[in-house]
Amino acid sequence: MPPEGGSWELVGTEDALLQQLADSMLKEDCASELKVHLARSLPLPSNVNRPRIDLIVFVVNLHSKYSLRNVEESLRHVDATFFLGKVGFLATGAGRESHCSVHRNTIVRLAHTYRSPLLFCDLEVEGFRATVAQRLVRMLQICAGHVPGVSALNLLSLLRSSENPALEDL
């Protein structure tokens, strides 16, 4: 019997893109069952029947200041202990930086403030969406405890890229 799957919450204002991302994640070949819940914001309604949440991914559209404000407001509803490796950020729209109304450094600082991993992508491009889906599934497997020898607390150091500045330098 495969191990119990992980579950996650994708929080953001881009309903269609989040659904496409969720669909891509569910297509990933995974030994355990995955559950994805989409939410425009937090907190979730109290009448929602949901499984344990192993990972919350906040999605910020770099072309929408409303998207950033929505995520910032939603962050207030997350228990502080969840930020110990169970929260991540995904900035979409990174491929068209000239059209951005939210600067990349704003999202980098937000992720640094919450000591959470950050991925940049363009969810509108199928190839990027598939790659991000693979990474998020792997993050979820780690957060759910299905990767021996790696804990959710290791995510930030595992996702640091040599091409990005050290968070301490920001």
C-alpha positions as CSV (number, residue, x, y, z in Angstrom):
1,M,0.0,0.0,0.0
2,P,1.5,3.4,-0.9
3,P,2.1,5.9,1.9
4,E,-0.6,8.3,2.8
5,G,-0.4,11.2,0.4
6,G,0.3,14.8,1.1
7,S,-2.2,17.7,0.8
8,W,-1.7,21.3,0.1
9,E,-3.3,24.6,-0.3
10,L,-2.7,26.8,-3.3
11,V,-3.7,30.4,-2.3
12,G,-4.0,33.1,-5.0
13,T,-6.3,35.2,-7.0
14,E,-5.6,33.6,-10.4
15,D,-8.3,30.9,-10.5
16,A,-7.7,29.5,-14.0
17,L,-4.0,29.4,-13.7
18,L,-4.1,27.8,-10.2
19,Q,-6.5,25.1,-11.6
20,Q,-4.1,24.4,-14.5
21,L,-1.2,24.2,-12.0
22,A,-3.2,21.9,-9.8
23,D,-4.1,19.7,-12.8
24,S,-0.4,19.5,-13.7
25,M,0.6,18.5,-10.2
26,L,-2.0,15.8,-10.1
27,K,-0.6,14.4,-13.4
28,E,2.8,13.9,-11.8
29,D,3.9,10.3,-11.2
30,C,3.8,10.0,-7.5
31,A,3.9,7.0,-5.2
32,S,1.3,8.5,-2.8
33,E,-2.0,10.2,-3.2
34,L,-2.0,13.9,-3.6
35,K,-4.8,16.3,-2.6
36,V,-4.8,19.9,-3.8
37,H,-7.2,22.6,-2.5
38,L,-7.5,25.9,-4.2
39,A,-8.3,29.1,-2.2
40,R,-8.6,32.7,-3.3
41,S,-7.6,33.8,0.3
42,L,-7.3,32.7,3.9
43,P,-8.8,31.9,6.3
44,L,-10.7,29.1,4.8
45,P,-14.4,28.9,5.7
46,S,-14.9,26.9,8.9
47,N,-17.5,24.6,7.2
48,V,-14.9,23.2,4.7
49,N,-14.1,19.5,5.3
50,R,-10.4,19.2,4.5
51,P,-7.5,16.8,5.3
52,R,-4.4,17.7,7.1
53,I,-2.5,20.4,5.2
54,D,1.2,19.6,4.6
55,L,2.1,22.6,2.5
56,I,0.6,26.0,1.7
57,V,1.8,27.7,-1.4
58,F,1.0,31.4,-1.8
59,V,0.8,32.5,-5.4
60,V,1.6,36.1,-6.3
61,N,1.0,37.4,-9.8
62,L,3.8,39.9,-10.5
63,H,1.3,41.8,-12.7
64,S,-1.2,42.4,-10.0
65,K,-0.7,44.5,-6.8
66,Y,-4.1,43.1,-5.7
67,S,-2.6,39.6,-5.8
68,L,0.3,40.7,-3.5
69,R,-2.1,42.4,-1.1
70,N,-4.3,39.3,-1.0
71,V,-1.3,37.1,-0.1
72,E,-0.1,39.6,2.5
73,E,-3.6,39.6,4.1
74,S,-3.9,35.8,3.9
75,L,-0.5,35.4,5.6
76,R,-2.0,36.8,8.8
77,H,-4.2,33.8,9.1
78,V,-1.5,31.2,9.1
79,D,-0.3,29.8,12.5
80,A,3.4,30.8,13.1
81,T,4.4,27.2,13.5
82,F,3.4,26.5,9.9
83,F,6.2,28.7,8.7
84,L,8.7,26.1,9.9
85,G,9.0,24.5,6.4
86,K,5.3,24.2,5.5
87,V,4.8,27.4,3.5
88,G,6.2,28.4,0.1
89,F,5.8,31.3,-2.3
90,L,5.3,31.1,-6.1
91,A,5.7,34.3,-8.1
92,T,4.1,34.0,-11.5
93,G,4.4,36.3,-14.5
94,A,8.2,36.4,-14.1
95,G,8.7,35.9,-17.9
96,R,7.3,39.4,-18.7
97,E,9.2,41.5,-16.2
98,S,8.6,44.7,-18.2
99,H,4.9,44.5,-17.4
100,C,5.2,43.8,-13.7
101,S,3.5,46.0,-11.2
102,V,5.1,44.1,-8.3
103,H,8.9,44.1,-8.2
104,R,10.7,40.8,-7.8
105,N,12.6,42.0,-4.8
106,T,9.3,42.6,-3.0
107,I,8.5,38.9,-3.3
108,V,12.1,37.9,-2.4
109,R,11.9,40.0,0.8
110,L,8.4,38.5,1.6
111,A,9.8,35.0,1.3
112,H,12.8,36.0,3.4
113,T,10.7,37.5,6.1
114,Y,8.7,34.3,6.5
115,R,11.8,32.1,6.0
116,S,10.1,30.2,3.2
117,P,11.1,29.0,-0.2
118,L,10.3,31.0,-3.3
119,L,9.9,29.9,-6.9
120,F,9.6,32.2,-9.9
121,C,7.8,31.0,-13.0
122,D,5.3,31.9,-15.7
123,L,2.2,29.7,-15.2
124,E,0.8,30.7,-18.6
125,V,3.5,28.7,-20.3
126,E,2.8,24.9,-20.3
127,G,6.5,23.9,-20.1
128,F,7.1,26.2,-17.1
129,R,3.9,25.1,-15.4
130,A,4.9,21.4,-15.8
131,T,8.4,22.1,-14.3
132,V,6.9,24.0,-11.3
133,A,4.4,21.2,-10.8
134,Q,7.2,18.7,-10.5
135,R,9.0,21.0,-8.0
136,L,5.9,21.5,-5.9
137,V,5.1,17.8,-5.8
138,R,8.6,17.2,-4.6
139,M,8.3,19.9,-1.9
140,L,5.0,18.4,-0.8
141,Q,6.5,15.0,-0.6
142,I,9.3,16.4,1.7
143,C,6.8,18.4,3.8
144,A,4.6,15.3,4.2
145,G,7.6,13.3,5.4
146,H,7.8,10.9,2.4
147,V,11.5,11.7,1.6
148,P,13.8,9.8,3.9
149,G,16.6,12.0,5.4
150,V,15.1,15.3,4.3
151,S,12.7,17.4,6.5
152,A,10.5,20.3,5.6
153,L,13.0,22.5,7.5
154,N,15.6,21.8,4.9
155,L,13.5,23.3,2.0
156,L,14.9,26.8,2.2
157,S,18.5,25.7,1.9
158,L,17.7,23.1,-0.7
159,L,15.9,25.6,-3.0
160,R,18.6,28.4,-2.7
161,S,20.1,29.0,-6.1
162,S,23.7,30.1,-6.7
163,E,22.5,32.7,-9.2
164,N,20.3,34.4,-6.6
165,P,21.8,36.6,-3.9
166,A,22.0,35.3,-0.4
167,L,19.0,36.3,1.6
168,E,21.2,37.9,4.2
169,D,22.5,40.3,1.5
170,L,19.0,41.8,0.7
